[in-house]
């Protein structure tokens, strides 16, 4: 069985943010971390080599593959900020109010936060975090 690369590590989230490029990405990552820290009330954890996550759940697919994943998170990548876990629960009209983004299947990509409505971003984080029990219920016995 292949071991998952994306798992919790002992790396400091602040150290990961301090190493992000370009400098604007570091600034935006600090803003997002502050929002997620406040809304979740949890400690940020680095998952894999590049993602900062909050909370976790265990999953098992019909194929038998199982693992652990973060509930919410982000990755301050050079090209854009990748934000995970918001889109699953977000109403389309709220996503439209967020600002300039690119939507993927499992994440939202953002250039600079100056183009975002941060109140909407915080509401999306709050909504996604409040739905974590539903996510955990989707995988009974694994939580």
N, CA, C and O atoms as a GROMACS GRO file, in nm:
protein
  572
    1UNK      N    1   0.084  -0.117   0.000
    1UNK     CA    2   0.000   0.000   0.000
    1UNK      C    3   0.089   0.124   0.000
    1UNK      O    4   0.188   0.129   0.072
    2UNK      N    5   0.054   0.223  -0.080
    2UNK     CA    6   0.130   0.346  -0.090
    2UNK      C    7   0.097   0.436   0.028
    2UNK      O    8  -0.020   0.454   0.062
    3UNK      N    9   0.200   0.493   0.090
    3UNK     CA   10   0.179   0.583   0.201
    3UNK      C   11   0.149   0.723   0.150
    3UNK      O   12   0.214   0.771   0.057
    4UNK      N   13   0.053   0.788   0.209
    4UNK     CA   14   0.013   0.922   0.168
    4UNK      C   15   0.125   1.022   0.197
    4UNK      O   16   0.189   1.017   0.302
    5UNK      N   17   0.149   1.113   0.101
    5UNK     CA   18   0.248   1.219   0.121
    5UNK      C   19   0.187   1.337   0.196
    5UNK      O   20   0.258   1.411   0.264
    6UNK      N   21   0.057   1.352   0.182
    6UNK     CA   22  -0.011   1.465   0.246
    6UNK      C   23  -0.063   1.421   0.380
    6UNK      O   24  -0.176   1.373   0.393
    7UNK      N   25   0.020   1.440   0.481
    7UNK     CA   26  -0.016   1.403   0.617
    7UNK      C   27   0.042   1.508   0.711
    7UNK      O   28   0.133   1.582   0.672
    8UNK      N   29  -0.009   1.515   0.833
    8UNK     CA   30   0.042   1.616   0.927
    8UNK      C   31   0.191   1.601   0.952
    8UNK      O   32   0.245   1.490   0.956
    9UNK      N   33   0.257   1.715   0.968
    9UNK     CA   34   0.401   1.714   0.996
    9UNK      C   35   0.429   1.802   1.118
    9UNK      O   36   0.338   1.865   1.173
   10UNK      N   37   0.554   1.807   1.158
   10UNK     CA   38   0.595   1.889   1.272
   10UNK      C   39   0.648   2.026   1.228
   10UNK      O   40   0.695   2.103   1.312
   11UNK      N   41   0.641   2.056   1.100
   11UNK     CA   42   0.689   2.185   1.049
   11UNK      C   43   0.600   2.297   1.103
   11UNK      O   44   0.479   2.280   1.113
   12UNK      N   45   0.659   2.407   1.138
   12UNK     CA   46   0.584   2.522   1.187
   12UNK      C   47   0.510   2.591   1.073
   12UNK      O   48   0.571   2.624   0.971
   13UNK      N   49   0.379   2.614   1.088
   13UNK     CA   50   0.305   2.687   0.985
   13UNK      C   51   0.364   2.827   0.959
   13UNK      O   52   0.367   2.874   0.845
   14UNK      N   53   0.409   2.894   1.066
   14UNK     CA   54   0.467   3.026   1.049
   14UNK      C   55   0.597   3.021   0.970
   14UNK      O   56   0.624   3.111   0.890
   15UNK      N   57   0.677   2.916   0.989
   15UNK     CA   58   0.799   2.900   0.911
   15UNK      C   59   0.766   2.878   0.764
   15UNK      O   60   0.831   2.936   0.676
   16UNK      N   61   0.666   2.796   0.735
   16UNK     CA   62   0.624   2.773   0.597
   16UNK      C   63   0.580   2.905   0.533
   16UNK      O   64   0.616   2.934   0.419
   17UNK      N   65   0.502   2.984   0.606
   17UNK     CA   66   0.457   3.114   0.554
   17UNK      C   67   0.576   3.207   0.532
   17UNK      O   68   0.582   3.276   0.430
   18UNK      N   69   0.671   3.209   0.626
   18UNK     CA   70   0.789   3.296   0.613
   18UNK      C   71   0.872   3.262   0.489
   18UNK      O   72   0.945   3.348   0.439
   19UNK      N   73   0.863   3.140   0.440
   19UNK     CA   74   0.941   3.097   0.323
   19UNK      C   75   0.865   3.113   0.192
   19UNK      O   76   0.922   3.090   0.085
   20UNK      N   77   0.739   3.153   0.199
   20UNK     CA   78   0.657   3.165   0.078
   20UNK      C   79   0.708   3.280  -0.010
   20UNK      O   80   0.755   3.382   0.040
   21UNK      N   81   0.698   3.260  -0.139
   21UNK     CA   82   0.735   3.361  -0.237
   21UNK      C   83   0.618   3.384  -0.330
   21UNK      O   84   0.544   3.290  -0.358
   22UNK      N   85   0.599   3.503  -0.377
   22UNK     CA   86   0.669   3.628  -0.346
   22UNK      C   87   0.624   3.683  -0.212
   22UNK      O   88   0.542   3.622  -0.144
   23UNK      N   89   0.678   3.798  -0.173
   23UNK     CA   90   0.649   3.855  -0.040
   23UNK      C   91   0.499   3.881  -0.021
   23UNK      O   92   0.449   3.867   0.090
   24UNK      N   93   0.429   3.918  -0.126
   24UNK     CA   94   0.285   3.940  -0.115
   24UNK      C   95   0.210   3.814  -0.075
   24UNK      O   96   0.109   3.822  -0.006
   25UNK      N   97   0.260   3.699  -0.117
   25UNK     CA   98   0.197   3.573  -0.079
   25UNK      C   99   0.211   3.552   0.071
   25UNK      O  100   0.119   3.501   0.136
   26UNK      N  101   0.326   3.591   0.127
   26UNK     CA  102   0.345   3.580   0.273
   26UNK      C  103   0.244   3.666   0.346
   26UNK      O  104   0.183   3.622   0.444
   27UNK      N  105   0.225   3.790   0.299
   27UNK     CA  106   0.130   3.881   0.363
   27UNK      C  107  -0.011   3.822   0.359
   27UNK      O  108  -0.081   3.821   0.461
   28UNK      N  109  -0.053   3.773   0.243
   28UNK     CA  110  -0.186   3.714   0.230
   28UNK      C  111  -0.202   3.588   0.314
   28UNK      O  112  -0.308   3.565   0.372
   29UNK      N  113  -0.097   3.507   0.321
   29UNK     CA  114  -0.103   3.384   0.400
   29UNK      C  115  -0.120   3.417   0.549
   29UNK      O  116  -0.191   3.346   0.620
   30UNK      N  117  -0.056   3.523   0.595
   30UNK     CA  118  -0.073   3.562   0.736
   30UNK      C  119  -0.216   3.607   0.763
   30UNK      O  120  -0.272   3.576   0.868
   31UNK      N  121  -0.275   3.679   0.668
   31UNK     CA  122  -0.415   3.722   0.683
   31UNK      C  123  -0.506   3.600   0.688
   31UNK      O  124  -0.593   3.590   0.775
   32UNK      N  125  -0.487   3.506   0.595
   32UNK     CA  126  -0.573   3.388   0.590
   32UNK      C  127  -0.554   3.301   0.714
   32UNK      O  128  -0.652   3.249   0.768
   33UNK      N  129  -0.431   3.286   0.760
   33UNK     CA  130  -0.406   3.207   0.881
   33UNK      C  131  -0.476   3.271   1.000
   33UNK      O  132  -0.535   3.200   1.082
   34UNK      N  133  -0.470   3.403   1.011
   34UNK     CA  134  -0.536   3.472   1.122
   34UNK      C  135  -0.687   3.448   1.118
   34UNK      O  136  -0.748   3.423   1.222
   35UNK      N  137  -0.747   3.455   1.000
   35UNK     CA  138  -0.891   3.430   0.986
   35UNK      C  139  -0.923   3.286   1.026
   35UNK      O  140  -1.015   3.263   1.104
   36UNK      N  141  -0.848   3.190   0.972
   36UNK     CA  142  -0.877   3.049   1.002
   36UNK      C  143  -0.850   3.015   1.148
   36UNK      O  144  -0.924   2.938   1.208
   37UNK      N  145  -0.744   3.072   1.206
   37UNK     CA  146  -0.716   3.051   1.349
   37UNK      C  147  -0.836   3.096   1.433
   37UNK      O  148  -0.882   3.024   1.520
   38UNK      N  149  -0.884   3.216   1.404
   38UNK     CA  150  -0.992   3.277   1.482
   38UNK      C  151  -1.123   3.200   1.464
   38UNK      O  152  -1.191   3.170   1.562
   39UNK      N  153  -1.157   3.168   1.340
   39UNK     CA  154  -1.285   3.101   1.314
   39UNK      C  155  -1.286   2.958   1.368
   39UNK      O  156  -1.384   2.915   1.428
   40UNK      N  157  -1.178   2.884   1.346
   40UNK     CA  158  -1.177   2.743   1.387
   40UNK      C  159  -1.145   2.723   1.534
   40UNK      O  160  -1.190   2.627   1.596
   41UNK      N  161  -1.067   2.815   1.591
   41UNK     CA  162  -1.023   2.797   1.730
   41UNK      C  163  -0.922   2.685   1.744
   41UNK      O  164  -0.895   2.639   1.855
   42UNK      N  165  -0.866   2.641   1.631
   42UNK     CA  166  -0.769   2.530   1.633
   42UNK      C  167  -0.630   2.578   1.593
   42UNK      O  168  -0.614   2.684   1.534
   43UNK      N  169  -0.532   2.498   1.628
   43UNK     CA  170  -0.394   2.524   1.587
   43UNK      C  171  -0.376   2.482   1.442
   43UNK      O  172  -0.424   2.375   1.402
   44UNK      N  173  -0.309   2.563   1.365
   44UNK     CA  174  -0.276   2.527   1.227
   44UNK      C  175  -0.171   2.416   1.228
   44UNK      O  176  -0.083   2.413   1.315
   45UNK      N  177  -0.180   2.325   1.130
   45UNK     CA  178  -0.085   2.215   1.116
   45UNK      C  179  -0.040   2.210   0.971
   45UNK      O  180  -0.122   2.224   0.880
   46UNK      N  181   0.090   2.192   0.948
   46UNK     CA  182   0.140   2.176   0.812
   46UNK      C  183   0.115   2.033   0.768
   46UNK      O  184   0.154   1.937   0.835
   47UNK      N  185   0.048   2.020   0.652
   47UNK     CA  186   0.020   1.891   0.589
   47UNK      C  187   0.109   1.877   0.468
   47UNK      O  188   0.112   1.966   0.382
   48UNK      N  189   0.181   1.766   0.459
   48UNK     CA  190   0.272   1.748   0.347
   48UNK      C  191   0.376   1.858   0.350
   48UNK      O  192   0.400   1.918   0.455
   49UNK      N  193   0.436   1.885   0.239
   49UNK     CA  194   0.541   1.986   0.242
   49UNK      C  195   0.492   2.130   0.225
   49UNK      O  196   0.569   2.223   0.250
   50UNK      N  197   0.365   2.152   0.182
   50UNK     CA  198   0.328   2.288   0.143
   50UNK      C  199   0.191   2.337   0.188
   50UNK      O  200   0.155   2.451   0.156
   51UNK      N  201   0.114   2.258   0.259
   51UNK     CA  202  -0.022   2.300   0.293
   51UNK      C  203  -0.037   2.322   0.444
   51UNK      O  204   0.022   2.251   0.525
   52UNK      N  205  -0.118   2.421   0.480
   52UNK     CA  206  -0.148   2.451   0.619
   52UNK      C  207  -0.294   2.416   0.640
   52UNK      O  208  -0.382   2.467   0.570
   53UNK      N  209  -0.322   2.328   0.736
   53UNK     CA  210  -0.457   2.277   0.753
   53UNK      C  211  -0.512   2.290   0.893
   53UNK      O  212  -0.440   2.313   0.990
   54UNK      N  213  -0.645   2.275   0.899
   54UNK     CA  214  -0.721   2.284   1.024
   54UNK      C  215  -0.815   2.166   1.033
   54UNK      O  216  -0.888   2.136   0.938
   55UNK      N  217  -0.814   2.099   1.148
   55UNK     CA  218  -0.902   1.985   1.169
   55UNK      C  219  -0.865   1.869   1.077
   55UNK      O  220  -0.781   1.882   0.989
   56UNK      N  221  -0.929   1.756   1.100
   56UNK     CA  222  -0.905   1.640   1.014
   56UNK      C  223  -1.022   1.544   1.023
   56UNK      O  224  -1.103   1.548   1.116
   57UNK      N  225  -1.028   1.457   0.925
   57UNK     CA  226  -1.126   1.350   0.926
   57UNK      C  227  -1.063   1.230   0.857
   57UNK      O  228  -0.973   1.244   0.775
   58UNK      N  229  -1.113   1.112   0.892
   58UNK     CA  230  -1.067   0.988   0.829
   58UNK      C  231  -1.167   0.949   0.722
   58UNK      O  232  -1.288   0.968   0.740
   59UNK      N  233  -1.119   0.896   0.614
   59UNK     CA  234  -1.207   0.854   0.505
   59UNK      C  235  -1.168   0.715   0.459
   59UNK      O  236  -1.054   0.672   0.475
   60UNK      N  237  -1.266   0.645   0.402
   60UNK     CA  238  -1.244   0.517   0.338
   60UNK      C  239  -1.328   0.514   0.212
   60UNK      O  240  -1.450   0.530   0.218
   61UNK      N  241  -1.264   0.494   0.098
   61UNK     CA  242  -1.335   0.485  -0.029
   61UNK      C  243  -1.388   0.344  -0.048
   61UNK      O  244  -1.344   0.251   0.019
   62UNK      N  245  -1.482   0.328  -0.142
   62UNK     CA  246  -1.536   0.195  -0.172
   62UNK      C  247  -1.426   0.099  -0.214
   62UNK      O  248  -1.438  -0.022  -0.194
   63UNK      N  249  -1.319   0.152  -0.273
   63UNK     CA  250  -1.207   0.069  -0.317
   63UNK      C  251  -1.129   0.010  -0.200
   63UNK      O  252  -1.048  -0.081  -0.217
   64UNK      N  253  -1.155   0.065  -0.079
   64UNK     CA  254  -1.081   0.020   0.038
   64UNK      C  255  -0.969   0.115   0.077
   64UNK      O  256  -0.916   0.107   0.188
   65UNK      N  257  -0.932   0.206  -0.014
   65UNK     CA  258  -0.828   0.306   0.017
   65UNK      C  259  -0.879   0.395   0.129
   65UNK      O  260  -0.992   0.442   0.125
   66UNK      N  261  -0.795   0.418   0.228
   66UNK     CA  262  -0.835   0.505   0.338
   66UNK      C  263  -0.721   0.599   0.373
   66UNK      O  264  -0.607   0.579   0.332
   67UNK      N  265  -0.754   0.700   0.448
   67UNK     CA  266  -0.653   0.797   0.488
   67UNK      C  267  -0.713   0.904   0.576
   67UNK      O  268  -0.824   0.891   0.626
   68UNK      N  269  -0.637   1.010   0.593
   68UNK     CA  270  -0.677   1.122   0.675
   68UNK      C  271  -0.659   1.248   0.591
   68UNK      O  272  -0.563   1.259   0.515
   69UNK      N  273  -0.750   1.342   0.605
   69UNK     CA  274  -0.741   1.467   0.530
   69UNK      C  275  -0.776   1.583   0.621
   69UNK      O  276  -0.847   1.567   0.721
   70UNK      N  277  -0.726   1.701   0.587
   70UNK     CA  278  -0.761   1.822   0.662
   70UNK      C  279  -0.901   1.867   0.621
   70UNK      O  280  -0.944   1.841   0.509
   71UNK      N  281  -0.970   1.933   0.711
   71UNK     CA  282  -1.104   1.984   0.682
   71UNK      C  283  -1.094   2.113   0.603
   71UNK      O  284  -1.162   2.130   0.502
   72UNK      N  285  -1.011   2.205   0.649
   72UNK     CA  286  -0.987   2.333   0.582
   72UNK      C  287  -0.838   2.355   0.570
   72UNK      O  288  -0.762   2.305   0.653
   73UNK      N  289  -0.797   2.429   0.470
   73UNK     CA  290  -0.655   2.459   0.461
   73UNK      C  291  -0.622   2.549   0.344
   73UNK      O  292  -0.709   2.591   0.268
   74UNK      N  293  -0.493   2.576   0.332
   74UNK     CA  294  -0.444   2.658   0.222
   74UNK      C  295  -0.297   2.630   0.197
   74UNK      O  296  -0.226   2.577   0.282
   75UNK      N  297  -0.255   2.666   0.078
   75UNK     CA  298  -0.115   2.651   0.039
   75UNK      C  299  -0.070   2.781  -0.026
   75UNK      O  300  -0.121   2.819  -0.131
   76UNK      N  301   0.026   2.851   0.036
   76UNK     CA  302   0.077   2.975  -0.022
   76UNK      C  303   0.179   2.946  -0.131
   76UNK      O  304   0.300   2.952  -0.108
   77UNK      N  305   0.130   2.915  -0.250
   77UNK     CA  306   0.216   2.880  -0.362
   77UNK      C  307   0.259   3.006  -0.438
   77UNK      O  308   0.194   3.110  -0.426
   78UNK      N  309   0.365   2.995  -0.514
   78UNK     CA  310   0.420   3.110  -0.585
   78UNK      C  311   0.319   3.170  -0.684
   78UNK      O  312   0.304   3.292  -0.689
   79UNK      N  313   0.251   3.087  -0.760
   79UNK     CA  314   0.160   3.137  -0.863
   79UNK      C  315   0.030   3.191  -0.806
   79UNK      O  316  -0.026   3.288  -0.858
   80UNK      N  317  -0.020   3.129  -0.698
   80UNK     CA  318  -0.146   3.171  -0.638
   80UNK      C  319  -0.161   3.104  -0.502
   80UNK      O  320  -0.089   3.011  -0.468
   81UNK      N  321  -0.258   3.154  -0.426
   81UNK     CA  322  -0.293   3.092  -0.299
   81UNK      C  323  -0.399   2.987  -0.330
   81UNK      O  324  -0.501   3.018  -0.391
   82UNK      N  325  -0.376   2.865  -0.288
   82UNK     CA  326  -0.476   2.759  -0.302
   82UNK      C  327  -0.547   2.745  -0.168
   82UNK      O  328  -0.483   2.727  -0.065
   83UNK      N  329  -0.680   2.754  -0.171
   83UNK     CA  330  -0.760   2.744  -0.049
   83UNK      C  331  -0.848   2.620  -0.060
   83UNK      O  332  -0.923   2.606  -0.157
   84UNK      N  333  -0.839   2.532   0.038
   84UNK     CA  334  -0.909   2.404   0.035
   84UNK      C  335  -1.022   2.397   0.137
   84UNK      O  336  -1.011   2.451   0.247
   85UNK      N  337  -1.132   2.331   0.099
   85UNK     CA  338  -1.239   2.300   0.192
   85UNK      C  339  -1.353   2.399   0.195
   85UNK      O  340  -1.454   2.374   0.262
   86UNK      N  341  -1.342   2.510   0.126
   86UNK     CA  342  -1.449   2.611   0.129
   86UNK      C  343  -1.557   2.582   0.027
   86UNK      O  344  -1.675   2.604   0.053
   87UNK      N  345  -1.518   2.534  -0.086
   87UNK     CA  346  -1.607   2.525  -0.200
   87UNK      C  347  -1.718   2.421  -0.182
   87UNK      O  348  -1.828   2.438  -0.235
   88UNK      N  349  -1.691   2.315  -0.111
   88UNK     CA  350  -1.788   2.207  -0.093
   88UNK      C  351  -1.920   2.256  -0.036
   88UNK      O  352  -2.026   2.210  -0.076
   89UNK      N  353  -1.912   2.349   0.057
   89UNK     CA  354  -2.032   2.392   0.129
   89UNK      C  355  -2.078   2.531   0.090
   89UNK      O  356  -2.180   2.578   0.142
   90UNK      N  357  -2.008   2.598   0.002
   90UNK     CA  358  -2.036   2.739  -0.027
   90UNK      C  359  -2.149   2.757  -0.127
   90UNK      O  360  -2.151   2.693  -0.232
   91UNK      N  361  -2.244   2.844  -0.094
   91UNK     CA  362  -2.346   2.879  -0.193
   91UNK      C  363  -2.280   2.956  -0.308
   91UNK      O  364  -2.190   3.038  -0.286
   92UNK      N  365  -2.324   2.929  -0.429
   92UNK     CA  366  -2.264   2.991  -0.547
   92UNK      C  367  -2.265   3.143  -0.538
   92UNK      O  368  -2.168   3.208  -0.578
   93UNK      N  369  -2.375   3.200  -0.487
   93UNK     CA  370  -2.383   3.346  -0.480
   93UNK      C  371  -2.279   3.405  -0.384
   93UNK      O  372  -2.234   3.517  -0.405
   94UNK      N  373  -2.242   3.331  -0.280
   94UNK     CA  374  -2.138   3.378  -0.189
   94UNK      C  375  -2.001   3.371  -0.256
   94UNK      O  376  -1.919   3.462  -0.241
   95UNK      N  377  -1.977   3.263  -0.330
   95UNK     CA  378  -1.851   3.252  -0.404
   95UNK      C  379  -1.837   3.366  -0.505
   95UNK      O  380  -1.727   3.418  -0.525
   96UNK      N  381  -1.947   3.402  -0.567
   96UNK     CA  382  -1.944   3.512  -0.666
   96UNK      C  383  -1.910   3.645  -0.600
   96UNK      O  384  -1.852   3.733  -0.665
   97UNK      N  385  -1.944   3.662  -0.474
   97UNK     CA  386  -1.916   3.786  -0.401
   97UNK      C  387  -1.772   3.792  -0.348
   97UNK      O  388  -1.727   3.898  -0.304
   98UNK      N  389  -1.702   3.680  -0.353
   98UNK     CA  390  -1.567   3.673  -0.296
   98UNK      C  391  -1.469   3.766  -0.369
   98UNK      O  392  -1.386   3.830  -0.306
   99UNK      N  393  -1.479   3.772  -0.499
   99UNK     CA  394  -1.387   3.855  -0.577
   99UNK      C  395  -1.319   3.772  -0.683
   99UNK      O  396  -1.367   3.665  -0.721
  100UNK      N  397  -1.206   3.820  -0.731
  100UNK     CA  398  -1.136   3.756  -0.841
  100UNK      C  399  -1.070   3.626  -0.795
  100UNK      O  400  -0.973   3.626  -0.719
  101UNK      N  401  -1.126   3.514  -0.844
  101UNK     CA  402  -1.076   3.381  -0.807
  101UNK      C  403  -1.088   3.289  -0.928
  101UNK      O  404  -1.151   3.322  -1.028
  102UNK      N  405  -1.026   3.175  -0.915
  102UNK     CA  406  -1.044   3.066  -1.012
  102UNK      C  407  -1.088   2.945  -0.930
  102UNK      O  408  -1.022   2.906  -0.834
  103UNK      N  409  -1.200   2.887  -0.971
  103UNK     CA  410  -1.254   2.774  -0.896
  103UNK      C  411  -1.212   2.642  -0.956
  103UNK      O  412  -1.228   2.620  -1.076
  104UNK      N  413  -1.157   2.556  -0.873
  104UNK     CA  414  -1.125   2.420  -0.913
  104UNK      C  415  -1.228   2.327  -0.852
  104UNK      O  416  -1.322   2.372  -0.787
  105UNK      N  417  -1.210   2.198  -0.872
  105UNK     CA  418  -1.305   2.102  -0.815
  105UNK      C  419  -1.297   2.101  -0.663
  105UNK      O  420  -1.400   2.096  -0.595
  106UNK      N  421  -1.176   2.105  -0.610
  106UNK     CA  422  -1.158   2.095  -0.466
  106UNK      C  423  -1.094   2.217  -0.402
  106UNK      O  424  -1.071   2.219  -0.281
  107UNK      N  425  -1.065   2.319  -0.481
  107UNK     CA  426  -1.000   2.436  -0.421
  107UNK      C  427  -1.036   2.563  -0.495
  107UNK      O  428  -1.093   2.562  -0.604
  108UNK      N  429  -1.000   2.672  -0.431
  108UNK     CA  430  -1.016   2.805  -0.488
  108UNK      C  431  -0.876   2.864  -0.501
  108UNK      O  432  -0.800   2.864  -0.404
  109UNK      N  433  -0.843   2.915  -0.618
  109UNK     CA  434  -0.714   2.979  -0.638
  109UNK      C  435  -0.732   3.130  -0.638
  109UNK      O  436  -0.823   3.183  -0.702
  110UNK      N  437  -0.646   3.197  -0.564
  110UNK     CA  438  -0.655   3.341  -0.550
  110UNK      C  439  -0.519   3.402  -0.581
  110UNK      O  440  -0.416   3.351  -0.538
  111UNK      N  441  -0.521   3.513  -0.655
  111UNK     CA  442  -0.397   3.589  -0.679
  111UNK      C  443  -0.360   3.663  -0.552
  111UNK      O  444  -0.302   3.605  -0.460
  112UNK      N  445  -0.395   3.790  -0.545
  112UNK     CA  446  -0.370   3.870  -0.425
  112UNK      C  447  -0.500   3.895  -0.350
  112UNK      O  448  -0.606   3.904  -0.412
  113UNK      N  449  -0.492   3.905  -0.221
  113UNK     CA  450  -0.610   3.926  -0.139
  113UNK      C  451  -0.668   4.066  -0.155
  113UNK      O  452  -0.782   4.090  -0.115
  114UNK      N  453  -0.592   4.157  -0.214
  114UNK     CA  454  -0.643   4.292  -0.238
  114UNK      C  455  -0.764   4.289  -0.332
  114UNK      O  456  -0.843   4.383  -0.335
  115UNK      N  457  -0.777   4.180  -0.409
  115UNK     CA  458  -0.891   4.167  -0.501
  115UNK      C  459  -1.008   4.091  -0.438
  115UNK      O  460  -1.107   4.064  -0.505
  116UNK      N  461  -0.997   4.057  -0.309
  116UNK     CA  462  -1.101   3.979  -0.242
  116UNK      C  463  -1.182   4.062  -0.144
  116UNK      O  464  -1.134   4.162  -0.091
  117UNK      N  465  -1.304   4.018  -0.120
  117UNK     CA  466  -1.386   4.070  -0.013
  117UNK      C  467  -1.354   3.982   0.108
  117UNK      O  468  -1.401   3.868   0.116
  118UNK      N  469  -1.275   4.034   0.202
  118UNK     CA  470  -1.231   3.953   0.316
  118UNK      C  471  -1.345   3.916   0.411
  118UNK      O  472  -1.336   3.814   0.480
  119UNK      N  473  -1.451   3.996   0.415
  119UNK     CA  474  -1.567   3.960   0.497
  119UNK      C  475  -1.635   3.836   0.438
  119UNK      O  476  -1.680   3.749   0.513
  120UNK      N  477  -1.643   3.828   0.307
  120UNK     CA  478  -1.700   3.710   0.242
  120UNK      C  479  -1.609   3.590   0.263
  120UNK      O  480  -1.657   3.480   0.289
  121UNK      N  481  -1.478   3.610   0.252
  121UNK     CA  482  -1.383   3.501   0.276
  121UNK      C  483  -1.402   3.445   0.418
  121UNK      O  484  -1.407   3.324   0.436
  122UNK      N  485  -1.414   3.534   0.516
  122UNK     CA  486  -1.433   3.488   0.654
  122UNK      C  487  -1.566   3.413   0.668
  122UNK      O  488  -1.574   3.313   0.739
  123UNK      N  489  -1.670   3.461   0.602
  123UNK     CA  490  -1.800   3.392   0.607
  123UNK      C  491  -1.790   3.253   0.545
  123UNK      O  492  -1.850   3.158   0.595
  124UNK      N  493  -1.716   3.241   0.436
  124UNK     CA  494  -1.696   3.109   0.373
  124UNK      C  495  -1.622   3.015   0.466
  124UNK      O  496  -1.656   2.897   0.476
  125UNK      N  497  -1.521   3.066   0.535
  125UNK     CA  498  -1.446   2.984   0.632
  125UNK      C  499  -1.541   2.941   0.744
  125UNK      O  500  -1.543   2.825   0.783
  126UNK      N  501  -1.618   3.035   0.795
  126UNK     CA  502  -1.712   3.005   0.904
  126UNK      C  503  -1.814   2.899   0.861
  126UNK      O  504  -1.841   2.804   0.936
  127UNK      N  505  -1.870   2.915   0.743
  127UNK     CA  506  -1.969   2.820   0.691
  127UNK      C  507  -1.908   2.681   0.674
  127UNK      O  508  -1.967   2.582   0.715
  128UNK      N  509  -1.790   2.675   0.613
  128UNK     CA  510  -1.723   2.545   0.592
  128UNK      C  511  -1.689   2.478   0.725
  128UNK      O  512  -1.708   2.358   0.741
  129UNK      N  513  -1.640   2.557   0.820
  129UNK     CA  514  -1.603   2.499   0.949
  129UNK      C  515  -1.726   2.448   1.023
  129UNK      O  516  -1.720   2.344   1.089
  130UNK      N  517  -1.838   2.520   1.013
  130UNK     CA  518  -1.959   2.476   1.082
  130UNK      C  519  -2.015   2.348   1.021
  130UNK      O  520  -2.092   2.277   1.086
  131UNK      N  521  -1.977   2.318   0.900
  131UNK     CA  522  -2.026   2.197   0.831
  131UNK      C  523  -1.932   2.077   0.851
  131UNK      O  524  -1.956   1.971   0.793
  132UNK      N  525  -1.828   2.093   0.930
  132UNK     CA  526  -1.730   1.984   0.946
  132UNK      C  527  -1.793   1.857   1.002
  132UNK      O  528  -1.749   1.747   0.969
  133UNK      N  529  -1.895   1.871   1.087
  133UNK     CA  530  -1.962   1.753   1.143
  133UNK      C  531  -2.030   1.674   1.032
  133UNK      O  532  -2.033   1.551   1.035
  134UNK      N  533  -2.085   1.744   0.933
  134UNK     CA  534  -2.148   1.676   0.819
  134UNK      C  535  -2.042   1.599   0.740
  134UNK      O  536  -2.066   1.487   0.695
  135UNK      N  537  -1.926   1.660   0.724
  135UNK     CA  538  -1.818   1.593   0.652
  135UNK      C  539  -1.776   1.467   0.727
  135UNK      O  540  -1.758   1.361   0.667
  136UNK      N  541  -1.760   1.480   0.857
  136UNK     CA  542  -1.721   1.364   0.937
  136UNK      C  543  -1.830   1.257   0.936
  136UNK      O  544  -1.798   1.138   0.943
  137UNK      N  545  -1.957   1.297   0.928
  137UNK     CA  546  -2.067   1.201   0.923
  137UNK      C  547  -2.073   1.126   0.790
  137UNK      O  548  -2.130   1.017   0.782
  138UNK      N  549  -2.014   1.184   0.686
  138UNK     CA  550  -2.011   1.117   0.556
  138UNK      C  551  -1.924   0.991   0.561
  138UNK      O  552  -1.936   0.904   0.475
  139UNK      N  553  -1.838   0.982   0.661
  139UNK     CA  554  -1.747   0.869   0.675
  139UNK      C  555  -1.765   0.808   0.814
  139UNK      O  556  -1.672   0.811   0.894
  140UNK      N  557  -1.883   0.752   0.843
  140UNK     CA  558  -1.909   0.698   0.978
  140UNK      C  559  -1.808   0.588   1.013
  140UNK      O  560  -1.769   0.506   0.930
  141UNK      N  561  -1.770   0.592   1.140
  141UNK     CA  562  -1.676   0.492   1.189
  141UNK      C  563  -1.531   0.527   1.166
  141UNK      O  564  -1.442   0.464   1.222
  142UNK      N  565  -1.507   0.628   1.082
  142UNK     CA  566  -1.370   0.665   1.054
  142UNK      C  567  -1.326   0.790   1.129
  142UNK      O  568  -1.206   0.817   1.140
  143UNK      N  569  -1.422   0.868   1.180
  143UNK     CA  570  -1.390   0.998   1.242
  143UNK      C  571  -1.314   0.980   1.372
  143UNK      O  572  -1.280   1.079   1.437
   0.00000   0.00000   0.00000
